[in-house]
């Protein structure tokens, strides 16, 4: 059972360097997932004044000329912060996207949103699909026969592919651990716990999470 909560799946394209080394985002996309479906999306190029080297231009298809006429990064990030307000986040190789997310929001003077906690489809795939050839997004898309969302290394295509991977993960967890879930939805909170669990402790992780949720609900009912 996939969760009815809305999750924002994000992806950045960048100038090639990390934000601590002077790298900047060149494109961002966010895809909203709810109740087993993609329900909305946001995508924009971002003008930062950064120079994009030729090999990154060839990889992404995003040229310096395209970025020269893009909307300012601060404007894009403010719009994106509004689009994802109150939503937990998912990314493929989330440590990379988290770095740019935090850096670009800070440069845009956007207040941090406590709901913006990341879950990572790389970490989840390592635990759930040890038989996969590797955890690259394209490899996992082929492994699971996910829909073709267009050119790789463009933000909306990669975010959409990651969204389909997230839906597959939620569905597989729901079916594989039906007894442990006992009807509980596969929420972002559960995925966040699973990504930190070992491969051999997934059942116990789900059981512990479900019991904690039940105790929390019982406590709320008692207070009410």
Number of C-alpha atoms within 10 A of each C-alpha: 18 23 19 14 15 21 27 26 32 30 30 25 23 25 23 18 12 16 18 10 8 10 17 26 24 29 24 26 23 28 28 23 24 16 15 19 14 18 11 12 17 18 20 19 24 26 22 17 13 17 14 20 12 13 11 16 15 10 11 18 15 21 16 19 9 13 20 15 11 17 14 16 24 19 13 23 22 16 14 18 19 11 17 22 15 15 20 20 23 30 25 28 17 20 13 14 23 20 13 23 21 14 18 21 19 14 11 16 12 15 10 12 13 10 12 19 14 23 28 22 26 20 19 22 21 16 19 19 15 11 10 15 10 15 20 14 18 15 13 20 18 12 15 12 10 15 12 14 15 12 12 17 18 22 25 27 19 27 30 25 25 28 27 24 22 26 21 16 20 22 17 16 21 21 12 13 14 14 12 18 20 11 11 17 19 22 16 22 13 17 23 18 16 24 20 15 18 12 15 9 11 20 18 13 17 23 16 14 18 19 12 12 13 13 12 12 12 12 11 10 9 8 7 6
